[in-house]
C-alpha cells in the first residue's frame, strides 16, 4: 500500500528542518563576535547588553524587542532553540539506547529478568513524572548535567516498553526460530535479527519524545528549575514575561509562539512518520 504524503507532512517536516538548521547555525546567525571573523545576520549575541534599550519594543534594530537588561530577544530565542534542540537530542538519544536495549533484553530473555524490570517500570510509571522532576531539581544544583540526569530518569521508559513488546512478538516468528535452528548465538539473534526488525515503532516515537522533552524543558525553565541561570532559553524569557508582561508583551508572545510552532511541528511530523511506516495506524 503506497502512502500519499500530505501537504501538512511536508510543511511540518520543512519547519522541523528549518529549526534544526537554525540550531546548528545559531553562532553564525546571532553573534557579536566580529573579532573571530564571524559576520552574523543579527548583530547581537544572546548575552549582548544595551543598557540604553531595556525592555525596548520591537524595532528594526531589535525585531523582537529586548528584555529587562537590554538583551536582544531574537538572538536569545535563536540560541534558546539551539540549546533546547541539542539538549533534547541528547536526552532522546540516551533514552533510546538504554530503553531499547533494556526492553529488548526483557522481551528476549523473559523469566525473572523480565518480571523484575516490569515491576520497576510500573513503580516508576506510577509517580507523577513532572512533580518528581521538580522535586529532584529543587534540591540539586542547577546544571545541564543534573538536568540531563533528571530528564532521562523517566524518558527511557516508553522506549523500553516499545522494545519489549516488539521483541515478545518477534521472538516467536519463523525467521528467529530458523536462526536458532542453524545455531546462531543469542547475541547474533538479538542484534542481527530482532533489533533491526523492532525499530519502526521505536523510531517513529522520537519526534513525539523530542516535542515532549522541549516542552518540559521550557516549563522547568519557566518555573526557575530548568536550564542554568542566564543561559538563553525560551522558558527563561517567558519567566521574565510573568514580571513584565504589561510593559513588555513581546517577552511572552514571541518565545511562546516559537515554542508552540516547534513542538507542534515535531508532533505533526512524528504522526506523519508513524502513518508512513505503519499505514494501518492512519485508518
Secondary structure, DSSP 8 states (H G I E B T S, - for coil): ------HHHHHHHHHHHHHHHHHHHHHHHB---GGGT---SBS--TT-B-GGGTT----SSSTT-B-TTSBBHHHHHHHHHHHHHHHHHHHHHHHHHHHHHHHHHHHHH-HHHHHHHHHHHHHHHTS-HHHHHHHHHHHS--SHHHHHHHHHHHHHHHHHHHHHHHHHHHTTSHHHHHHHHTT--HHHIIIIIIHHHTHHHHHTTHHHHHHHHHHHHHHHHHTT-SS-TTS--HHHHHHHHHHHTTT-THHHHHHHHHHHHHHHHHHHHHHHHHHHH-GGGG-
